Amino acid sequence: MSAVGLAVGDGVVLAKRNLTRTLRVPDLMMSSLIMPIMSTLLFAYIFGSAIQVPGVSYTEFLLVGVFVQTVVFNSVITGSGLAEDIQKGIVDRFRSLPISPYSVLIGRTISDLANNVLSIVVMVATGLLVGWRIDSSVGEAAAGFVLLLLFAYALSWVLAVVGLSVRAPEVVTNASFMIIMPLCFIANTYVSPEGFPAVLRVIAEWNPVSAVTQAVRELFGNTNPDFPPGAAWPLQNSILASFLWIVVMLVVFMPFATSRYRKAVAR
């Protein structure tokens, strides 16, 4: 078997270990599930009547933004999990086993991808309860969910770099939020960026979160063709732009995370 095959096989084994640990400590899962439910209910019922989105109901506009925000926030679990494993010496135990050194990273990102699947299921159920619907074909809807998960997986590698660059798990959350808060809120997740100040509008239009959010809205049929999302290229070509962002993140941060992992275990 090739080195890549061994790394993936060992990674799957470690992913099962991470998922088993999550099931034994349900608080870890509940914290990532409660926030999207609260965001959905808060914005749909409290702010929904005050926020107007041309050509589409705010509930349909909102839900996809919550989907994307949730997978972005869930990526913090990757960084904090890796930092915790290193601090507790668990990674040192893995190094003594006949497994690929890259399987720790692969296992962590795969298990967090599974967590995102559960989060999306919960959000879909919540969205249906508040009136959100998918207005496209089954194939387009499936493509929308696949795009969400691919983006979540790519972002996990970005946060893996953060987790491997700090010396304490407690630091990961603060460091990560300096990245993900601007990503989520200087974007089209909750409101259209058309009303943003000029500089923030340009940032929002070229934000990968905006591209993914617009792409998933289009795939779910939660848009109105009479009201275009904006003139910027990533929003006009959101599906292509989303895949380009995903490829760039994987190409840049997978080797970067691997390099940081070597240095972290050598400390």
N, C-alpha and C positions, 0 to 999 in steps of 0.2 A: 504494500500500500504506500502511496506517495506521502510526503511530509504534510502536504495540505490535507489529504484525507485523514491522516492520523490526528492532526490538530482539530479538525472538525469533529471527528468521532469522540475524541477526549472532551472537546468543548460541550458536546451534547450531554455527556455523562455529568459534567460539572453543572450544566444548566439544570439538570434534574435535581442535583443537590441544592442549588439555589432556590428552586421552586418548592422543594420539600421544606426548606427552612422557612420560606414565606408562609406556607400553610400552617406551620407550627407556631408562627408568630403573626396571627391575623391582623394585628395592629398595623403592620407594615403595609398590608394591602388596603386596609380601610382608609388610611390617610390619603392614598392616591385615588380612591374612589369617591370620597365624600366631597372633595373640592369641586370636581366638575358638576356634580349634582347641585351643589350650592350655587355655583356660577350660573348654571342654567336657570334655576328657579329665581335667583336674584334679578338677573337681567331680563328674563322673560316676563315676570309678573310685576316687578317694581319699576324698572327702567323702560320696559318694552313699550308702554303707552306714550312715553315722552320722546323716544328715539324713532325717527322716521327714516326709512331706507326706500328711495324711489324704486317703484316697480316690483317690489317683492315684500312679503311680510317680514317683520323683524325677527320673528321666531325662526324662520327658515334661514335668514341671514346669520342669526346668532349661533345656531347650533353647530354649524361647521367651524366657526371660530373657536367655540368651546372644545370641539374635537381636537383641533390642531394645538390649542393652548395646553390641553391635557397631556398629549404625547410629548410636548416640549418640557413641561414640568416634570413628567415622569422620568425624563432622561437623567435627572439629578440622582435617581436611585442607582444608576450605573456608577457614577463617580463616588458617591458615599459608600456603596457596597465594596468597591475595590479598595478604597482608603481604609475601611474597617477591616477587611480581610488581611491587609498588609500589617495594620497596627496590631492585630490579635495574633499574628504569626501563622495564620492559616495558609497563606501563600508559601511560607517556608516549608510547611508540611507537604504541599503539592509538589514543591521542587524535589522532594526526596522520593517521589513516586515516578515510575517510568511513563510519564505522560509528556506531551508536547508543551514547551514553555508558553506557547501562544494560546493554549486551550483555556487558560484562566480568563483571558479577555473575550474569547469567543463564547465561552460558557456564560459569562456575565451578560453580554449583550443579547444572547439568545433568550435567556431567562427573562430579561427585562422586556424583550419583544413579546413574550407570552403574557407578561403583566399588562402590556398595552392592549393586547387583544381583549382581555377581560374588561379593562377600562372602557374600551370602545363599545362593548356589548352593553355595559351598564348605561353609558351615555345614550346609545340608541334607544334603549328602553325608556329612559327619562325623557328624551326628545319626543318620542311618540306620545307620551302622556301629556305633554304640554302643547301638542298640536303640530309638531314638525313632521314632514313627510318627504320621502324621496320621490321626485317627479321625473325619473329617467328610467331607462331599461335596466334589467337585472345585470347585464354585462357592464354597463357604465357605472352602476352602483358598486359592483364588485371591484372595478378598476379604482374607484375612489377610495375604498377601504385599503386596497393594496398600496396605493400611493401614500396614504396616511402611515401605514406600517413601515414602508420603505424609508420614509422621512424620519420616523421614530428611530429606526435602526441606525441610520446614518448619524443622527444627533447623539445617540448613545456613545458613539466613538469620540465625538467632540467632548462630551462630559467625562468620558474615561480619561482623557488627557488631563482634565482639571483634577479629578480624583487622584491621579498618579503624580500630580505635581505638588500636592500639599502633604503635610506631615500628620494631620489629624482629621478624622472624619467630620468633626464639628465645623471645620473651616470650609468644607466642600459646599454646603448649602449657601453660605454667604457669598463665596466666590462664584458659584454657579448663577445665583440670582442677579449678579451684575451683568451676566450675559443674557439670561433668558427673559428678564423683565423688559428690557428695551426691545428684544425680538418680538415679544408677544403684544406689547402695547403700542409700539410705533409701527403699526401694521393695520391691516383691514379686518382684524379679527372681530371687533365689536362695533366699529363705525367705519364709514367710508373715509379714506384719507383725503378726499377732495376738499374737506374743510380744514385740513391741517395747515399750519404755517408753511411757507414755501420750502424751507430746508427740511423740515420733518416730513413733508409730503414726498419729497424725492427719496428720503431714506426709506419711508414706508413702501413706496412703489418698487424699490429694489431689494426689499427685505425678503429673504427666502420664505419666511412665514407667510407673507402676503401672497407670494406666488403659489404656495401649496394650498392656502386657504381658498384662493380664487379657483384653482384647478379642481379642488374637491367640490366646491359649490357648482361648478359647471358639470362635473360628472354626476352629481346628485340631482341636477336639474333645478337647483335653488337660485337661479339667476333669471333676469329678464333681458332678452336681447335688445330691447328698446332703450335700455339704460346700460351702456358699456362701462366696464370697471375703471377705465382710465386709459390715457394715451401711452403710458410707459410700456416698453417692449415686454417685460416679465408678466405684466397683467394681460396684455393682448395675446400672449403666447404662454399662458400660465402652465399648461401641462408640460410642454417642452422645457420651460424654465425650471420647473420643479425637478424634473429628472436630471437636468444639468447640475442643479444645486446638490442633489443627492450624490451624484457621481463625484463632484468636486470634494464634498465632505469625506466620502469614503477614501478617495485617492490620497487626500492630504492627511487625514487624521488616523487612518488605520496604521500606517507605518509610524506616524508620530506617537501614537499610543503605545505601540510595540517598543519603540525606543525609550519612552518614559517608563514603561514597565521594567525593562532591563535595569535602568538606573534605580528605580524604586526598590526592587528586590535586592539590589547590591548595597543599599544604605545600611 
